[in-house]
């Protein structure tokens, strides 16, 4: 098994008419590769123990049928949540297929979040999804000058190549961009970040605040207009996004998103940043840039916000996702986050993860 190029966790639904379609896509995407397959959650214990010297490359392939329910998928979710650290050092991606126009993205987002917190790194744009109609491949097929099914197969093959070729870049002095929309005086999230920052040595760190009044949300300019401004590293609406954020994103090796959770959603300003990033994304891909997050919830729901970051910036905007990419805490009143039991140890661990991911001397 150690000689395999890639491990495929194939979770097919025998009642799904589309399971055969997923099999066909995998046959094309994995052609010429040495593959080891597992089909049940219980098998993960055995194959993960026997990977010394192996490639540690992982592809989840999930068939969801019409209902979006695959019981073996949920057993794998359960297994990974019961075994934190099980996927440390692994790099992965996901293919999800369904007999419906729904459920593929939500299932993939949940699986990415869960596997990431078992230690798995995910390449930029790690998801290939096949909805029932494959209408989600319309633009891809047009760009590839082919039909929907071939676009699906080629996209899956490209994902496999990304997984196999991925090696996160490391730097002597990593450039870290920190984005927030918080009050320095009262924010629990910013207090946690300040404590993390103190543990980071040999980094160039830029902090940019996206407070109310400093930016407008994306208004959906026509494609050619957006592309025109993106080619100039700008945006039609200008402001702090074009003047400060775009140049900082371009030179950054990693972005840290500071996300207080008030309503189980990213704040309006953080969402505006992601939407406005589209103009730069027209001409610049972010596959070599890491994504980190610090999320503090007043009551619960940090996982919801973490999954939103994954969907928007990893799956959509191509930032890669280091294992254990986010630090998540629960604190309500101002000043309470830094008084949580064990907070110092978690801060130390998160800072060490950023350093291990980005610093050259830590990798050698």
Secondary structure, DSSP 8 states (H G I E B T S, - for coil): -TT-SEEEEEE--TT-TTHHHHHHHHHHHTTT--EEEE-SHHHHHHHHTT-TTS--EEEEEEE-TTTT--HHHHHHHHHHHHSTTTTTT-EEEEEEE-SSSSSHHHHHHHHHHHHHTTT-EEEEEEEEEE-SS-GGGHHHHHHHTS-HHHHHHHHHHHHHHHHHH-----BSS-EEEEEE---TTT-HHHHHHHHHHHT--S-EEEEEE--TTS--------HHHHHHHHHTT--TT-HHIIIIIHHHHHH-SEEEEEEEESSSS--HHHHHHHHHHHHHHTT---TT-EEEEEEEESSS-HHHHHHHHIIIIIIIT--EEEEEEEEEEE--STT-GGGSTTHHHHHHHHHHHHHHHHBHHHH-
